Amino acid sequence: MSNPLKGSAMRKLKAEVESSMGLTAEQIKKLFPSKAKWIANKCSGKVLVYTEARSSEPLFFHLHGGKGQLIPTVYLLWRYPNAVPIWRTPPNVWKPLSNGADLMLPGVIPPQGETGLGQFKTGAIRAVALYGNPAPVGVGVTTVSSDDIKQKGMSGKGLAMMHLYADYLYALGSKCRPNEGFLKSRVVPIVTEEEEEKEEQEQEEEPEQEDGKGKGEGESGPDEGKGQQQQEEEQEEGGEGQEGDGQGQNQELQQVEAKAREKAKVGAADKLTEEEIAEMKGNMDGLIEDLFFRAIVSIETLPLPAAELYTDHMLTRVKKHQKVEFKKSTYKKLANLVKHMEREEVIAVKQRKDGAIIVGINRDHPTIEEYEEIANNENLKGKDTKSKPRKKKRQPGRELEVRTLYQPGYNLKELVLKPKGLTRKLISMTDARKALWSYVKENELETNDHKGVNINGPLHDAMMNKGDNRRSLSKRDLAQLLAQNMTPYHCIMVGDDDDDDISRYKRGNAQPIVISQGSRQGNKSVTIVEGLEAWEVEPKELAGIIRRKYACSTTTQPYSLKQKEYRMMVAQGDLKSEVKECLCRHYGVPGQYVTISSKTTKAPKKTKKTGGGSGRGRAKLAALMP
């Protein structure tokens, strides 16, 4: 059962996060922005899970029906590692943890002896991470305090595990993984270059420490239980010897920590099966391919260097917890990825001295179509609903209506319209004509045969030019003269929309959508559609519909009209009637406002491309782009 959090519950959750987590003010602001939406899910065992609506990931959970502690999930810890302190343990501890065991203190290696764990009470929240992999694997609650450890040493249970990677709570989220060391069934170390440099520095410092301590370290020996017994005896004895022995103990713990790091770096990696190594590479391949397709569907201007696609479009889509490493994938480098996508007929590529250039994109490729649909859905979710008030969303197939009002000239308005109460900026032609005929009757201007109107001085000055000396006009000519003295304004709306909002009206008459046929490369033809924006038809959206419905290549290109920039839709083949049918049925554009031109024009040129290229390259480009 899930319910959206209300304002008071949201503020309570935010306050609890601020008081119990180690997040900075900036991180709290990002986590709880204005108008943030959270969902509370009631799970079995009286567990209350808080899910962030925008990411659909569970970030916190409450035990005991919301009355227990607020505990972060691995999704939050991967996003903000500083949320709670982290206890590190060797990689071989993962197996008992995944089988439901709690974390024992002998398996925790403090960074600087027992004091490295800091001061804490029983019931404190701690995250768990494996040496060699920086991302936390779980979270638990301490069963002892720091004072208990000082008295009894590092023995017994230390952490009651509440949540672990790959458990039921993890499955409620997106199931993303922070790095390639997180496999389906277990977590293995990944050692970065920075960690290797740090380990080398520590190994260089260890001989100097051994020379300084001498006998103190030798007495501690490899027997861990004996060293712990000596520590307890020395704590009871107190005195000056305690400080020196404490330094020896710290040195011993540093050696144990170094051994654990080495074990995490070499031992666990050697135990990886071929299937798990393939899975790690597969995870990186999936990340790289996902970034590639998300980037490629956003490209509008070609040609584009492959290196620019990677730096400006792929890397900008990498999330904070993700890391792109080509060497850990089957591709090994960007050039191999580009060649693979060319073999799969996703893109057309030209090779230059300075690298590969992408010159075409196959918009009909099934994977491209899937990602374009994903991008469209994300754009719809991300639209700002707070901005300007919009018209009612029209339903597919519902016909639009063009409404026209007129702005009268000043003299005409003062003489004819204002006395009849027509003081608005825009009025209908019907009201203007009624006011005019009323003026004619009141001033007895109608001719004897009732077919014409005598023009008096005020009416001449309001509606006719100075050089026009006609003294009478037919009623038809006078009606035409009235229309000439009024400026049209139009508005495109659904039938039941309110037309009282004058701000929605645009000067001039509604311009039709023009569909024409263009020619390129000899006998090949394309269909060109212009004037879509005036009818609130998104050229990209129309291109997608035509591409899927008629299995043809489509694209959009910019063009200028009256010093303004617009976009046209270009489709491969002669689809003039098909496009008109789509505009009328799907978008509701009245048929009289969709014009099919009989003229054949040259197809618009794409953005200028550099270089020549072989005939084979041009043929492949022609197959991919209209």
Secondary structure, 3 states (H helix, E strand, C coil): CEEECCHHHHHHHHHHHHHHCCCCHHHHHHHCCCCCCEEEEEECCCEEEEEECCCCEEEEEECHHHCCCEEECHHHHHHCCCCCCEEEECHHHHHHHHCCCCEEHHHCCCCCCHHHHCCCCCCCEEEEEECCCCCCCEEEEECCCHHHHHHHCCCCEEEEEEEECCCHHHHCCCCCCCCCCECCCCECCCCCHHHHHHHHHHHHHHHHHHHHHCHHHHHHCCCHHHHHHHHHHHHHHCCCHHHHHHHHHHHHHHHHHHHHHHHHHHHHHHCCCHHHHHHHHHHHHHHHHHHHHHHHCCCCCCCEEHHHHHHHHHHHHCCCCCCCCHHHCCCCCHHHHHHHHHHCCCEEEEEECCEEEEEEECCCCHHHHHHHHHHHHHHHHHCCCCCCCCCCCCCCCCCEEEEEEEEECHHHHHHHHHHHCCCCCCECHHHHHHHHHHHHHHCCCECCCCCEEECCHHHHHHHCCCCCCCCEEEHHHHHHHHHHCEEEEEEEEECCCCCCCHHHCEECCCCCEEEEEEEECCCEEEEEEECCHHHCCCHHHHHHHHHHHHCCCEEEEEEEECCEEEEEEEEECCCHHHHHHHHHHCCCCCHHHEEEEEEEEECCCCCCCCCCCCHHHHHHHHHHCC
